[in-house]
Amino acid sequence: MRNLFNFDGPVLQFIHKIVYSVYLNILWFLCCIPIVTVGASTTALFYVTLKMSKNEEGNITKAFFHSFRENLKQGTLIWLILLALGILLGIDGYVLYHMRFENIFWTLCTAVFCVAAAAYAIVLMYIFPLLARFDNTIGAMFKNALFIGVRFLFCTALMAAIYFGMLLVVVRIFTPAIIFGEGFCALFCSYLLSNVLRLCQEKTEEHADTVSGI
């Protein structure tokens, strides 16, 4: 029991990670200020938190900005695509909400919108952690993010619950929680994603070995 509270014990180590996540959230927020860099900043955040989930973080400031620079171009392009799609979905949702016709066409359009919104949310949760971990084309990143999110639905549901829970805390309970919100969510999601991404890495390696052996 005493070992739990040692400097290298799990309790204090976890508290250190929470403190680091607050610091990372500040870095993330500052690097998001130009707006167009949100993608690169989020990728850098997950790059560090994924390392933290495996106790491999090292110098977190250096690691954050290393990933930010490495993924600036691709992360920015992905973010701009997601931003455009999000605006389009927002407009569609606004129009559908105010139409509210009780006919088969409105029902069908609403069903398509709900599926598209769910797919968008899945991609949004997975694509930046994938970019932090793997090198691939933008098209492949979108496809893999959606495929993995659907494949590991339980992990996806838990991640969605983490983000939704933090949103409720910020909006309804304690607004200053925004100072650590994204960093906190990224850290907890990274623990969930660690095994998922490891399995993806193993599958990628197996596929590469199979192709090279042909």
C-alpha positions as CSV (number, residue, x, y, z in Angstrom):
1,M,0.0,0.0,0.0
2,R,2.8,2.4,0.9
3,N,4.4,1.8,-2.6
4,L,1.3,3.3,-4.2
5,F,2.3,6.8,-3.0
6,N,6.1,6.5,-3.7
7,F,7.6,9.0,-6.2
8,D,7.6,6.2,-8.8
9,G,4.4,4.7,-7.6
10,P,1.3,4.6,-9.9
11,V,-0.7,7.2,-8.0
12,L,1.9,10.0,-8.1
13,Q,2.9,9.0,-11.7
14,F,-0.8,9.4,-12.7
15,I,-1.0,12.8,-11.0
16,H,2.2,13.9,-12.8
17,K,0.5,12.9,-16.1
18,I,-2.6,14.9,-15.3
19,V,-0.4,17.9,-14.6
20,Y,1.5,17.3,-17.8
21,S,-1.9,17.2,-19.7
22,V,-2.7,20.7,-18.3
23,Y,0.6,22.0,-19.6
24,L,0.0,20.2,-23.0
25,N,-3.5,21.8,-23.2
26,I,-1.9,25.2,-22.9
27,L,0.6,24.4,-25.7
28,W,-2.2,23.0,-27.8
29,F,-4.4,26.1,-27.2
30,L,-1.6,28.5,-28.1
31,C,-0.7,26.6,-31.3
32,C,-4.4,26.6,-32.3
33,I,-4.7,30.4,-32.2
34,P,-4.0,30.8,-36.0
35,I,-7.0,28.4,-36.5
36,V,-5.5,26.8,-39.6
37,T,-3.0,25.1,-37.3
38,V,-5.6,23.2,-35.2
39,G,-4.8,20.0,-37.0
40,A,-1.1,20.1,-36.5
41,S,-1.5,21.2,-32.9
42,T,-4.0,18.3,-32.1
43,T,-1.7,15.8,-33.8
44,A,1.2,17.1,-31.6
45,L,-1.0,16.8,-28.5
46,F,-1.8,13.1,-29.3
47,Y,1.8,12.4,-30.3
48,V,2.8,13.2,-26.7
49,T,-0.2,11.7,-24.9
50,L,0.2,8.5,-26.8
51,K,3.8,8.4,-25.6
52,M,2.6,9.2,-22.1
53,S,0.3,6.3,-22.1
54,K,3.3,4.0,-22.6
55,N,5.6,6.0,-20.2
56,E,7.8,7.1,-23.1
57,E,7.1,10.8,-23.1
58,G,10.6,12.2,-22.3
59,N,10.8,16.0,-22.8
60,I,7.2,16.8,-23.6
61,T,7.8,20.3,-24.9
62,K,10.4,19.1,-27.3
63,A,8.2,16.2,-28.4
64,F,5.2,18.4,-28.9
65,F,6.9,20.9,-31.2
66,H,8.8,18.1,-33.0
67,S,5.5,16.5,-34.0
68,F,4.0,20.0,-34.7
69,R,6.7,20.7,-37.3
70,E,6.7,17.3,-38.8
71,N,2.9,17.2,-39.4
72,L,2.2,20.9,-40.0
73,K,1.4,20.5,-43.7
74,Q,-0.6,17.3,-43.6
75,G,-2.3,18.2,-40.4
76,T,-3.3,21.6,-41.8
77,L,-4.8,20.1,-45.0
78,I,-6.7,17.5,-43.0
79,W,-8.1,20.1,-40.6
80,L,-9.2,22.4,-43.5
81,I,-11.0,19.5,-45.1
82,L,-12.7,18.6,-41.8
83,L,-13.6,22.2,-41.2
84,A,-15.2,22.5,-44.6
85,L,-17.1,19.3,-44.1
86,G,-18.2,20.4,-40.6
87,I,-19.5,23.7,-41.9
88,L,-21.4,21.8,-44.6
89,L,-22.9,19.4,-42.1
90,G,-23.8,22.3,-39.8
91,I,-25.7,24.0,-42.7
92,D,-27.5,20.8,-43.6
93,G,-28.5,20.2,-40.0
94,Y,-29.8,23.7,-39.7
95,V,-31.9,23.4,-42.9
96,L,-33.2,20.0,-41.9
97,Y,-34.2,21.1,-38.4
98,H,-36.1,24.1,-39.7
99,M,-37.8,22.1,-42.5
100,R,-39.3,19.4,-40.3
101,F,-41.6,18.1,-42.9
102,E,-43.4,14.9,-42.0
103,N,-42.9,13.0,-45.2
104,I,-40.7,10.2,-46.4
105,F,-38.2,12.6,-48.2
106,W,-37.5,14.5,-44.9
107,T,-37.1,11.3,-43.0
108,L,-34.7,9.9,-45.5
109,C,-32.6,13.1,-45.6
110,T,-32.5,13.1,-41.8
111,A,-31.4,9.5,-41.7
112,V,-28.6,10.2,-44.2
113,F,-27.6,13.3,-42.3
114,C,-27.3,11.3,-39.0
115,V,-25.2,8.7,-40.6
116,A,-22.9,11.3,-42.1
117,A,-22.6,13.2,-38.8
118,A,-21.7,9.9,-37.0
119,A,-19.1,9.1,-39.6
120,Y,-17.7,12.7,-39.3
121,A,-17.5,12.4,-35.5
122,I,-15.6,9.1,-35.8
123,V,-13.1,10.5,-38.3
124,L,-12.6,13.6,-36.1
125,M,-11.8,11.5,-33.1
126,Y,-9.4,9.1,-34.8
127,I,-7.6,10.9,-37.6
128,F,-5.2,13.0,-35.6
129,P,-4.1,10.2,-33.3
130,L,-3.5,8.1,-36.5
131,L,-1.5,11.0,-38.1
132,A,0.6,11.2,-34.9
133,R,1.4,7.5,-35.1
134,F,1.5,6.6,-38.9
135,D,2.7,8.0,-42.2
136,N,0.1,7.8,-44.9
137,T,-1.7,9.7,-47.6
138,I,-4.6,12.0,-46.6
139,G,-7.1,9.9,-48.3
140,A,-5.9,6.8,-46.5
141,M,-6.0,8.6,-43.2
142,F,-9.6,9.4,-43.6
143,K,-10.5,5.9,-44.7
144,N,-8.5,4.2,-41.9
145,A,-9.9,6.6,-39.3
146,L,-13.5,5.6,-40.3
147,F,-12.7,1.9,-40.6
148,I,-10.9,1.7,-37.2
149,G,-13.6,3.7,-35.5
150,V,-16.3,1.4,-36.8
151,R,-14.2,-1.7,-36.1
152,F,-13.5,-0.8,-32.5
153,L,-17.0,0.6,-31.6
154,F,-16.6,0.1,-27.9
155,C,-13.4,2.2,-27.8
156,T,-15.2,4.8,-30.0
157,A,-18.2,5.0,-27.6
158,L,-15.9,5.4,-24.6
159,M,-13.9,8.2,-26.4
160,A,-17.2,9.9,-27.3
161,A,-18.3,9.7,-23.7
162,I,-15.1,11.3,-22.5
163,Y,-15.4,14.2,-24.9
164,F,-19.1,14.6,-24.2
165,G,-18.6,14.4,-20.4
166,M,-15.9,17.1,-20.6
167,L,-18.2,19.3,-22.7
168,L,-20.9,19.1,-20.1
169,V,-18.4,19.9,-17.3
170,V,-17.2,23.0,-19.2
171,V,-20.6,24.2,-20.3
172,R,-22.7,23.5,-17.2
173,I,-20.6,22.9,-14.2
174,F,-17.1,24.5,-14.3
175,T,-16.2,26.6,-17.3
176,P,-12.5,27.1,-16.2
177,A,-12.1,23.4,-16.9
178,I,-11.5,24.4,-20.4
179,I,-7.9,25.1,-19.4
180,F,-7.2,21.4,-19.2
181,G,-10.1,19.9,-21.1
182,E,-8.6,18.9,-24.4
183,G,-5.3,17.7,-22.8
184,F,-7.3,15.7,-20.3
185,C,-9.4,14.1,-23.0
186,A,-6.4,13.4,-25.2
187,L,-4.6,11.7,-22.3
188,F,-7.5,9.4,-21.4
189,C,-8.3,8.7,-25.1
190,S,-4.7,7.8,-25.6
191,Y,-4.9,5.1,-23.0
192,L,-7.9,3.7,-24.9
193,L,-6.2,4.0,-28.3
194,S,-2.8,2.6,-27.2
195,N,-3.8,-1.1,-27.8
196,V,-5.9,-0.2,-30.8
197,L,-3.0,1.5,-32.6
198,R,-0.7,-1.3,-31.5
199,L,-3.0,-3.8,-33.2
200,C,-3.0,-1.6,-36.3
201,Q,0.7,-1.4,-36.3
202,E,1.0,-5.2,-36.1
203,K,-1.5,-5.6,-39.0
204,T,0.5,-3.1,-41.1
205,E,3.7,-4.9,-40.4
206,E,2.2,-8.3,-41.2
207,H,0.8,-6.9,-44.5
208,A,4.2,-5.4,-45.4
209,D,5.9,-8.8,-44.6
210,T,3.4,-10.6,-46.8
211,V,3.8,-8.2,-49.7
212,S,7.6,-8.3,-49.5
213,G,7.5,-12.1,-49.4
214,I,5.6,-12.4,-52.7
